[in-house]
Amino acid sequence: MSKPSIVVVGSSNTDMIIQLARIPRPGETLLGGAFTSAAGGKGANQAVGAARAGGNVTLVARVGKDVLGAEAVAGFRKDGINVDFVSTDKTAPSGVALIFVGKDGQNSIAVAGGANARLSPADVKKAAKAIRGAAVLVAQLESPLDTIAAAAAIAAKAGVPFILNPAPARALPDDLLKLTSILTPNETEAELLTGVKVKDDATAAKAAAKLLARGVGTVILTLGARGAFVANATAAQVVPGFKVKAVDTTAAGDTFTGALAVALAEGKTLPAAIRFANAAAAISVTRLGAQPSAPTRREIEKFLKANP
């Protein structure tokens, strides 16, 4: 079976990670942390996640003309990602994320977007042929909103399903939501978009209903270890997650979205695709780092076989 074509429009960062007993409070300095750096950025994470899950991936992104940008592009190539539409910005630096990770696996993240903020609708138009020929288009919100909207419009006109991961959370216009085939917020993002605090299945259903009313085709609300709540015009259900010992939850949602795109492009049913994505995310949280944590197709299938 040939690999499905996935186009990801989004960000590329280098993550600077400090592991601590807990995340520092405002005004507090903590000693004794362990430092690592790893490739990250939500767009790049989703592209890598999709590539390792079995997709033929093209990334539309922008990096700086610096060492971090060159390392990022080399990493994409290593994962077999098409980088024809990864532009090098001559004035802005590559994006950087500073990440604190507590021993419980939870994290706190600050991002200096750099060249990501200069990814433009013109960059997207250069990749229009790739988008029109894709099985699925994926995007997030670390890039300018007009750039994401331009990509969504190209996909909609060509009948290509569009998965939008609304992170980092921000208010979104109805025009963009109406172009969104699948929206994949977590509980915090769903609350920002709807005003509904998601704390159980009933509130998840209420938040999803509000998003569907604004034009989204399907809402997949990720619930961490509990799995995901999925709702559309015909059905609503929880697809259970998997219990694992979390080391670092960074990029779990990105890994989920990348794997979901591949599974849906391969023709899996929505519940089966979500279960596949839940497995990929479960594996990812047992490892440190964003892109280093994304599992391969073989690892996902082995995990699913061991957890029927």
Helices and strands as residue ranges (DSSP letters): E 5-9, E 13-19, E 34-40, H 42-53, E 56-64, H 67-78, E 82-89, E 95-101, E 107-112, G 114-118, H 121-126, H 128-132, E 136-139, H 145-158, E 162-164, H 174-177, E 182-183, H 187-194, H 201-213, E 218-222, G 224-226, E 227-232, E 236-240, H 252-265, H 270-284, G 291-293, H 297-306
